[in-house]
Amino acid sequence: MELQHLQQQLINQLEKDNQETVIHTDIWCIPMYTYEVAYQPVRKKTMDILMKILLFSCQKASFENAEQLSEILLVEPLFIEDLLRKMQKNGLLERQDNVYRLTKKGKRQYGRGIFEETLEPAVIELLYSPVHHQILQGDIDEVLDFDDFPDQLYRYTKEEEVKLINEDFVMKEIQALKRDELEETRQEIKSILSMENTQINDVPCIEFIVKNAENKELFPRVWNTLFNNWDSCLEKEIMEKEKWSGRLNFRAK
């Protein structure tokens, strides 16, 4: 679809009840940054009895291999060996002087009775808008299908606002986006491993200055093509910046 055609459709929609009149319209773009983020998920669960016994045993005595523990606990050596390997991989045990010893992490988790299993790193692609200061949801590929991209940028775009994105911000956003999935699988996000800005795209927005027929007030409406809906954030910013400056009235003349 062409932006001009979409613009006319939206004008018809706004004016269909005869209560509002579009007196000015414009099309411009906002920058959208695509980030590829790798993060480390962990799964927390109550430590089972055998794991507690193994950690307790390694804390109180010196064991060189799974066979020695197997003889005392009367558990298959292969099963003991697999569990020891798992605890080493997750940093609960280490080898010192050829025997198993609890690490600080192992002592901490043993004391709490919670096993924190490190899972395979995960990767997610995020769309960040410096104009909104937010991670936005939408299909950037659909936006790129428009043929008539405007050259004009949103007049309140500030490139330095991109610096606001950081690992803490990204972690909170991923936790919010994946809250249901994380809760269902009993996972948490431990850390951000890497964060790379892979591309920057322009997202067209269609702006309207609308006049209310009843009270004669002017107000902006902005259609954001990324999420194919009205953008209250941009509407609010334009209203706040231009209402008191008189620009909103000027643009309506």
DRENMAR-739466 format. One line per field, with one value per residue (C-alpha): residue in three letters; x negated, y negated, z negated. Coordinates in nm, 3 decimals. Layout:
REM residues N
rest = (ala	...)
east = (X	...)
north = (Y	...)
up = (Z	...)
END
This chain:
REM residues 253
rest = (met	glu	leu	gln	his	leu	gln	gln	gln	leu	ile	asn	gln	leu	glu	lys	asp	asn	gln	glu	thr	val	ile	his	thr	asp	ile	trp	cys	ile	pro	met	tyr	thr	tyr	glu	val	ala	tyr	gln	pro	val	arg	lys	lys	thr	met	asp	ile	leu	met	lys	ile	leu	leu	phe	ser	cys	gln	lys	ala	ser	phe	glu	asn	ala	glu	gln	leu	ser	glu	ile	leu	leu	val	glu	pro	leu	phe	ile	glu	asp	leu	leu	arg	lys	met	gln	lys	asn	gly	leu	leu	glu	arg	gln	asp	asn	val	tyr	arg	leu	thr	lys	lys	gly	lys	arg	gln	tyr	gly	arg	gly	ile	phe	glu	glu	thr	leu	glu	pro	ala	val	ile	glu	leu	leu	tyr	ser	pro	val	his	his	gln	ile	leu	gln	gly	asp	ile	asp	glu	val	leu	asp	phe	asp	asp	phe	pro	asp	gln	leu	tyr	arg	tyr	thr	lys	glu	glu	glu	val	lys	leu	ile	asn	glu	asp	phe	val	met	lys	glu	ile	gln	ala	leu	lys	arg	asp	glu	leu	glu	glu	thr	arg	gln	glu	ile	lys	ser	ile	leu	ser	met	glu	asn	thr	gln	ile	asn	asp	val	pro	cys	ile	glu	phe	ile	val	lys	asn	ala	glu	asn	lys	glu	leu	phe	pro	arg	val	trp	asn	thr	leu	phe	asn	asn	trp	asp	ser	cys	leu	glu	lys	glu	ile	met	glu	lys	glu	lys	trp	ser	gly	arg	leu	asn	phe	arg	ala	lys)
east = (0.000	-0.113	-0.132	0.077	0.357	0.337	0.340	0.667	0.824	0.739	0.880	1.206	1.206	1.147	1.414	1.681	1.895	1.873	1.757	1.395	1.226	0.872	0.717	0.352	0.165	-0.196	-0.405	-0.743	-0.961	-1.097	-1.420	-1.392	-1.697	-1.707	-1.912	-2.015	-2.048	-2.196	-2.106	-2.172	-1.864	-1.874	-1.620	-1.572	-1.423	-1.424	-1.736	-1.659	-1.768	-2.051	-2.206	-2.193	-2.355	-2.634	-2.707	-2.700	-2.935	-3.182	-3.174	-3.249	-3.493	-3.733	-3.612	-3.813	-3.555	-3.196	-3.277	-3.373	-3.047	-2.852	-2.981	-2.870	-2.535	-2.449	-2.362	-2.474	-2.817	-2.699	-2.411	-2.647	-2.897	-2.630	-2.511	-2.867	-2.933	-2.611	-2.708	-3.057	-2.914	-2.688	-2.969	-2.862	-3.161	-3.524	-3.827	-4.096	-4.394	-4.214	-3.907	-3.563	-3.512	-3.214	-3.255	-3.117	-2.823	-2.776	-2.779	-2.530	-2.288	-2.325	-2.239	-1.929	-1.829	-1.781	-1.958	-2.019	-2.075	-2.250	-2.071	-2.183	-2.213	-1.908	-1.885	-1.606	-1.561	-1.432	-1.308	-1.408	-1.264	-1.473	-1.172	-0.955	-1.244	-1.085	-1.111	-0.822	-0.635	-0.576	-0.687	-0.961	-0.953	-0.592	-0.686	-0.963	-0.704	-0.583	-0.693	-0.675	-0.895	-0.917	-1.257	-1.132	-1.218	-1.006	-1.088	-1.155	-1.399	-1.721	-1.995	-2.166	-1.862	-1.983	-2.244	-1.966	-1.957	-2.173	-2.191	-1.973	-1.706	-1.720	-1.702	-1.389	-1.229	-1.302	-1.168	-0.847	-0.811	-0.873	-0.709	-0.455	-0.711	-0.964	-0.706	-0.579	-0.929	-1.050	-1.332	-1.500	-1.732	-2.071	-2.259	-2.291	-2.573	-2.589	-2.391	-2.446	-2.271	-2.223	-2.029	-1.851	-1.527	-1.285	-0.926	-0.670	-0.410	-0.113	-0.028	0.308	0.413	0.780	1.040	1.330	1.652	1.819	1.560	1.330	1.024	0.725	0.541	0.291	0.345	0.050	0.074	-0.232	-0.283	-0.499	-0.212	0.056	0.242	0.267	-0.039	0.068	-0.293	-0.373	-0.036	-0.099	-0.449	-0.329	-0.041	-0.265	-0.537	-0.314	-0.003	-0.168	-0.416	-0.132	-0.273	0.032	0.256	0.007	-0.003	0.375	0.398)
north = (0.000	-0.355	-0.601	-0.856	-0.604	-0.516	-0.885	-0.937	-0.635	-0.779	-1.120	-0.952	-0.763	-1.077	-1.280	-1.015	-1.134	-1.504	-1.595	-1.640	-1.809	-1.741	-2.081	-1.979	-1.656	-1.553	-1.238	-1.192	-0.916	-0.817	-0.612	-0.253	-0.065	0.314	0.480	0.843	0.933	1.251	1.321	1.588	1.764	1.974	2.210	2.214	2.514	2.673	2.882	3.255	3.478	3.652	3.323	3.198	3.518	3.494	3.132	3.214	3.509	3.304	3.035	3.272	3.518	3.562	3.763	3.812	3.980	4.092	4.451	4.349	4.158	4.442	4.694	4.475	4.364	4.694	4.514	4.615	4.458	4.336	4.148	3.992	3.902	3.733	3.526	3.428	3.318	3.113	2.938	2.865	2.720	2.490	2.380	2.552	2.788	2.764	2.991	2.892	3.118	3.389	3.389	3.227	2.901	2.668	2.328	2.010	2.042	2.406	2.315	2.036	2.250	2.542	2.309	2.183	2.525	2.381	2.513	2.250	2.428	2.235	2.291	2.238	1.870	1.728	1.459	1.207	0.924	0.595	0.276	-0.037	-0.381	-0.670	-0.896	-0.684	-0.573	-0.229	0.115	0.133	0.429	0.457	0.610	0.393	0.597	0.494	0.129	0.160	0.267	-0.092	-0.245	-0.617	-0.676	-1.045	-1.214	-1.422	-1.315	-1.372	-1.726	-1.629	-1.347	-1.364	-1.125	-1.143	-0.978	-0.645	-0.645	-0.590	-0.219	-0.005	0.350	0.284	0.125	0.414	0.680	0.522	0.504	0.871	0.975	0.784	0.922	1.281	1.269	1.547	1.775	1.725	1.794	2.105	2.253	2.120	1.930	1.600	1.381	1.381	1.139	0.978	1.146	0.919	0.643	0.540	0.274	0.462	0.202	-0.133	-0.180	-0.466	-0.411	-0.638	-0.814	-1.012	-1.325	-1.503	-1.829	-1.782	-2.045	-1.949	-2.093	-2.130	-2.321	-2.434	-2.288	-2.165	-1.844	-1.614	-1.252	-1.037	-0.702	-0.481	-0.227	0.001	0.114	0.004	-0.210	-0.555	-0.656	-0.826	-0.888	-1.100	-1.272	-1.373	-1.505	-1.715	-1.851	-1.943	-2.102	-2.293	-2.388	-2.655	-2.770	-2.857	-2.638	-2.415	-2.713	-2.840	-2.508	-2.510	-2.837)
up = (0.000	0.071	-0.214	-0.026	0.010	-0.361	-0.444	-0.257	-0.424	-0.765	-0.673	-0.576	-0.905	-1.112	-0.932	-0.893	-1.185	-1.083	-1.433	-1.329	-1.036	-0.921	-0.847	-0.807	-0.736	-0.697	-0.659	-0.825	-0.968	-1.305	-1.339	-1.457	-1.585	-1.561	-1.834	-1.846	-2.212	-2.358	-2.719	-2.979	-3.119	-3.434	-3.588	-3.964	-4.140	-4.483	-4.531	-4.539	-4.826	-4.639	-4.532	-4.891	-5.015	-4.755	-4.843	-5.213	-5.159	-4.954	-5.219	-5.509	-5.347	-5.057	-4.758	-4.441	-4.220	-4.180	-4.279	-4.633	-4.677	-4.518	-4.773	-5.062	-4.922	-4.750	-4.426	-4.074	-3.991	-3.650	-3.812	-4.070	-3.800	-3.588	-3.885	-3.980	-3.623	-3.624	-3.948	-3.816	-3.496	-3.697	-3.927	-4.250	-4.265	-4.160	-4.170	-4.421	-4.491	-4.293	-4.520	-4.494	-4.685	-4.713	-4.553	-4.711	-4.475	-4.580	-4.950	-4.889	-4.691	-4.934	-5.222	-5.040	-4.911	-4.561	-4.251	-3.984	-3.653	-3.376	-3.044	-2.687	-2.587	-2.409	-2.140	-2.083	-1.833	-1.973	-1.808	-2.000	-1.931	-2.070	-2.018	-2.249	-2.475	-2.450	-2.296	-2.049	-1.905	-1.532	-1.203	-1.054	-0.730	-0.667	-0.716	-0.458	-0.197	-0.157	0.173	0.103	-0.203	-0.298	-0.337	-0.627	-0.982	-1.288	-1.399	-1.761	-1.687	-1.889	-1.787	-2.128	-2.285	-2.145	-2.423	-2.676	-2.593	-2.821	-2.957	-3.262	-3.042	-2.794	-3.068	-3.217	-2.873	-2.793	-3.133	-3.062	-2.708	-2.816	-3.159	-3.090	-2.924	-3.204	-3.473	-3.295	-3.259	-3.598	-3.434	-3.508	-3.302	-3.472	-3.249	-2.907	-2.716	-2.411	-2.247	-1.884	-1.680	-1.351	-1.151	-1.155	-0.962	-0.909	-1.015	-0.841	-1.053	-0.925	-1.121	-1.120	-1.278	-1.359	-1.449	-1.669	-1.527	-1.866	-2.070	-1.784	-1.957	-1.760	-1.842	-1.667	-1.563	-1.454	-1.279	-1.337	-1.057	-1.276	-1.495	-1.247	-1.497	-1.651	-1.849	-2.171	-2.276	-1.970	-1.986	-2.346	-2.269	-1.975	-2.181	-2.474	-2.264	-2.023	-2.214	-2.426	-2.161	-1.927	-1.652	-1.655	-1.573	-1.318	-1.133	-1.116	-0.925)
END
